[in-house]
Amino acid sequence: MKKFFSIAITLLIVAFMACLIVYPDRYLTSTLDGIKLWAFSVLPSLLPFFFLTTLLTKTASLDKLSKKATPLTRKLYNCSGITLYAQIMSILSGYPIGAKVVSDLYQKKLITKDEATRASTFCSTTGPLFIVGSVGISMFQNKKIGLIFLITHILSSIFCGFCFKKYGDNRTILDFSIKKETSDNLLYDCIYQSVISVLIVGGFVSVFYTLSQILHDFNVFFVFEKLLSPLFGKDFSVGFIQGIVECTKGCKILSLDYSILSASLSLGLISFGGFSIICQSIVFLKKAEVNIKIFLLSKLVQMIFSIIVCFLLLTLFL
């Protein structure tokens, strides 16, 4: 089975390379569009947050807050209080900040390996600027929808954390102490790590932007769209499947024909994140030895929860 999977992946990579060689004008332009998206939309928002979260995890400023939060996080997630900081930063900053903070906490030995896995299930969210501004107001042209999206999205992360609280060893690091860095180049180290991290994100954005365009051009999603059509309808199925690869593109397609279903599916895509976001998160979570299967399962749970709850809330309040 592993050999078959390896051969299939190799053939897919060769096929994508062939597309770039045969149609360079189209796909080099697509890659450039992905880089522009990263440079003008992602970089300005992520770089400051990467720097600040890295700096915070290297200082003692979170010590008291984290210890006070431990009773709550133990009850909800079976994690030490410092994971609440990761969740808050994830909610405020968006993908993939939560994954990066979880990785930083593990590498500083402030959480265990199993805690890191549990934390990954509730520290994977988008930010309010994207979900309310970009999707709610810009795409669906309704701020109320954006606020319902945000509330449901946060609830979905809490629900996921609660669902996976029994995973692994129940031991948590309760007597932790966040020590200040003694490095003479603390600011340089934080900037260096932040720049490297945001460049990695940029690479994923540009590659998956191009990949999404290739898959669309060659109707790779046709079978999946046909399978989902009886559930969602043809147009919504197209947007949903494309959003599985790149969620922003899927949300844009779904917003063109508004209904409670299209809005709910859009939030499902945002909560799932798409393959681009998931791969960005995995880059950081691997460093924390997170069980990736559990993380992926939690994203599916989060997506399903978001679609169902959002549908109910939109039905009640719109």
C-alpha positions in Angstrom: 0.0 0.0 0.0 2.8 2.4 0.9 4.6 1.6 -2.4 1.4 2.3 -4.4 0.9 5.6 -2.5 4.5 6.6 -3.2 4.1 5.9 -6.9 0.9 7.8 -7.1 2.4 10.8 -5.4 5.4 10.7 -7.7 3.1 10.6 -10.8 1.1 13.5 -9.5 4.2 15.6 -8.9 5.5 14.8 -12.4 2.1 15.7 -13.9 2.1 19.1 -12.1 5.7 19.7 -13.3 4.6 18.9 -16.9 1.8 21.5 -16.6 4.2 24.1 -15.6 6.5 23.3 -18.5 3.8 23.0 -21.2 1.8 26.0 -20.0 4.4 28.3 -18.4 2.6 31.6 -19.2 -0.6 30.6 -17.5 0.8 28.9 -14.4 3.8 31.3 -13.8 1.2 34.1 -13.8 -0.9 32.1 -11.3 2.1 31.6 -9.1 2.8 35.3 -9.2 -0.8 36.0 -8.2 -0.3 33.7 -5.2 2.9 35.6 -4.3 1.1 38.9 -4.6 -1.7 37.6 -2.4 0.8 36.6 0.2 2.9 39.9 -0.1 -0.1 42.3 0.1 -2.6 40.4 2.3 -0.8 37.8 4.4 2.6 39.2 5.1 1.5 42.6 6.6 -0.8 40.9 9.1 1.3 37.8 9.9 4.8 39.1 10.4 4.0 41.4 13.3 2.0 38.6 15.0 4.8 36.1 14.4 7.3 38.4 16.0 5.1 39.3 19.0 4.1 35.7 19.7 7.7 34.5 19.5 8.8 37.3 21.8 6.0 36.5 24.3 6.9 32.8 24.5 10.5 33.8 25.2 9.6 36.0 28.2 8.0 35.6 31.6 5.0 37.9 30.9 2.6 34.9 30.6 3.5 33.2 33.8 0.7 34.5 36.2 -2.0 34.5 33.5 -1.3 30.9 32.5 -1.3 29.5 36.1 -4.6 31.2 36.9 -6.2 29.8 33.7 -5.1 26.2 34.5 -8.3 25.2 36.4 -10.4 26.2 33.4 -8.2 24.6 30.7 -7.8 21.4 32.7 -11.6 21.1 32.9 -12.3 22.0 29.2 -9.3 20.6 27.4 -7.2 18.6 30.0 -4.3 21.0 29.3 -2.2 23.5 31.4 -3.3 27.1 31.4 -0.6 28.3 29.1 -2.5 26.6 26.2 -5.2 29.3 26.6 -2.6 31.8 25.5 -2.1 29.7 22.3 -5.9 29.6 21.8 -6.3 33.4 22.3 -3.5 34.2 19.9 -5.0 31.8 17.3 -8.4 33.5 17.6 -6.9 37.0 17.4 -4.3 36.4 14.7 -5.7 33.5 12.6 -4.0 30.7 10.7 -1.3 29.4 11.3 -0.4 31.4 14.5 -2.0 28.9 16.9 0.0 26.0 15.4 3.2 28.1 15.7 2.6 29.0 19.3 1.8 25.4 20.3 5.1 24.4 18.6 7.0 27.2 20.5 5.5 26.1 23.9 6.5 22.5 23.3 10.0 23.3 22.3 10.4 25.4 25.4 9.1 22.3 27.4 6.1 24.2 28.8 3.7 21.5 27.5 4.0 17.7 26.9 3.8 16.0 23.5 0.2 14.8 24.2 -0.8 18.2 25.5 0.5 19.7 22.2 -1.7 17.3 20.3 -4.7 18.2 22.4 -3.9 21.9 22.0 -3.6 21.6 18.3 -7.4 20.7 18.1 -8.5 24.0 19.7 -5.7 26.3 18.6 -6.5 26.2 14.9 -8.7 29.2 13.9 -8.8 32.1 11.5 -8.8 35.7 12.7 -11.8 38.1 13.0 -10.4 40.4 10.4 -10.7 37.7 7.7 -13.9 36.0 8.9 -15.9 39.2 9.6 -14.3 41.6 7.2 -13.1 39.6 4.2 -15.9 37.0 4.2 -18.8 38.4 6.0 -18.7 42.0 4.8 -16.8 41.9 1.5 -18.1 38.6 0.1 -21.5 38.1 1.7 -22.0 41.9 2.2 -23.6 41.4 5.6 -21.8 42.2 8.9 -24.3 40.1 10.9 -23.4 37.0 8.9 -19.7 37.7 9.6 -20.4 38.0 13.4 -22.4 34.7 13.4 -19.5 33.2 11.5 -17.0 34.4 14.1 -19.1 33.2 17.1 -19.7 29.8 15.6 -16.1 29.4 14.6 -14.9 30.1 18.1 -17.4 27.7 19.5 -16.2 25.0 17.0 -12.7 25.3 18.4 -13.9 25.0 22.0 -16.0 22.0 21.0 -13.0 20.3 19.3 -10.8 20.8 22.3 -13.5 19.3 24.5 -14.0 16.3 22.2 -10.3 15.4 22.2 -9.5 16.1 25.9 -9.2 12.3 26.6 -6.4 11.8 24.0 -3.1 10.5 25.2 -1.4 10.8 28.6 -3.5 12.9 31.1 -0.3 14.3 32.6 0.2 18.1 32.2 3.0 20.3 33.3 1.4 22.2 36.2 4.5 23.6 37.9 6.0 25.4 34.9 7.9 28.6 35.0 8.5 30.7 31.9 12.0 31.9 32.0 13.2 35.1 30.3 15.7 34.6 27.5 19.2 35.5 28.4 20.4 35.9 24.8 22.0 39.2 23.9 20.3 39.0 20.6 16.7 38.3 21.7 15.1 40.7 19.3 17.3 39.5 16.4 16.4 35.9 17.2 12.7 36.7 17.3 12.9 38.6 14.0 14.9 35.8 12.3 12.5 33.1 13.4 9.5 35.2 12.4 10.8 36.0 8.9 11.6 32.4 8.2 8.2 31.3 9.4 6.3 33.9 7.3 8.4 32.9 4.2 7.4 29.3 4.7 3.8 30.4 4.8 4.3 32.4 1.6 5.7 29.4 -0.2 2.6 27.3 0.7 0.3 30.1 -0.4 1.9 30.5 -3.9 2.3 26.7 -4.5 -1.3 25.9 -3.5 -2.7 28.8 -5.4 -1.1 27.4 -8.6 -2.1 23.9 -7.7 -5.7 24.9 -7.3 -5.7 26.5 -10.7 -4.2 23.4 -12.3 -6.8 21.1 -10.7 -9.6 23.4 -11.8 -8.3 23.6 -15.4 -8.1 19.8 -15.8 -11.5 19.1 -14.1 -9.9 17.0 -11.4 -12.8 17.8 -9.1 -15.5 16.6 -11.5 -16.1 13.3 -9.7 -16.3 14.8 -6.3 -18.6 17.6 -7.5 -20.9 15.0 -8.9 -21.0 13.1 -5.7 -21.8 16.2 -3.6 -24.3 17.6 -6.1 -27.3 15.6 -4.6 -26.5 17.1 -1.2 -25.6 20.7 -2.0 -26.5 21.3 -5.6 -24.1 21.7 -8.5 -23.0 25.3 -8.0 -22.4 24.9 -4.3 -20.6 21.6 -4.8 -18.1 23.3 -7.1 -17.4 26.1 -4.6 -17.1 23.6 -1.7 -14.7 21.3 -3.4 -12.4 24.1 -4.6 -12.5 25.5 -1.1 -11.2 22.2 0.3 -7.9 23.1 -1.5 -8.0 26.9 -1.0 -10.7 28.1 1.3 -10.7 31.8 0.2 -11.5 30.8 -3.4 -14.3 28.5 -2.3 -15.9 31.1 -0.1 -15.8 33.6 -3.0 -17.6 31.1 -5.3 -20.2 30.3 -2.6 -20.9 33.9 -1.8 -21.9 34.6 -5.4 -25.3 32.8 -4.9 -26.2 33.6 -1.3 -28.4 31.2 0.7 -28.2 29.9 4.3 -26.6 26.7 2.9 -23.9 28.5 0.9 -23.0 30.7 4.0 -22.9 27.6 6.2 -20.7 25.7 3.7 -18.4 28.8 3.6 -17.9 28.7 7.3 -17.3 25.0 7.1 -14.5 25.7 4.7 -13.0 28.4 6.9 -13.0 26.1 9.9 -11.4 23.3 7.9 -8.9 25.8 6.5 -8.2 24.0 3.2 -5.1 22.0 2.3 -3.0 25.1 2.0 -3.7 26.2 5.6 -3.4 22.6 7.0 0.0 22.1 5.4 1.2 25.4 6.9 0.0 24.3 10.3 1.6 20.8 10.0 5.0 22.4 9.3 4.9 23.9 12.8 3.0 21.0 14.6 5.6 18.5 13.4 8.2 20.3 15.5 5.9 19.7 18.5 5.6 15.9 17.7 1.8 16.4 17.3 -0.2 13.4 16.2 -1.2 14.7 12.8 -4.0 12.1 12.3 -5.7 13.6 15.4 -5.2 17.1 14.2 -6.7 16.3 10.8 -9.6 14.5 12.4 -10.2 17.5 14.6 -10.4 19.7 11.5 -13.1 17.5 10.0 -15.0 17.6 13.3 -14.6 21.4 13.4 -15.9 21.7 9.8 -19.0 19.6 10.4 -19.8 21.3 13.7 -19.5 24.7 12.0 -21.8 23.9 9.1 -24.5 22.5 11.3 -24.4 25.2 14.0 -24.1 28.0 11.5 -27.0 26.7 9.6 -29.2 26.7 12.7 -28.0 30.2 13.9 -28.6 31.7 10.4 -32.0 30.2 10.3 -32.9 31.6 13.7 -31.4 35.1 13.4 -31.6 36.0 9.7 
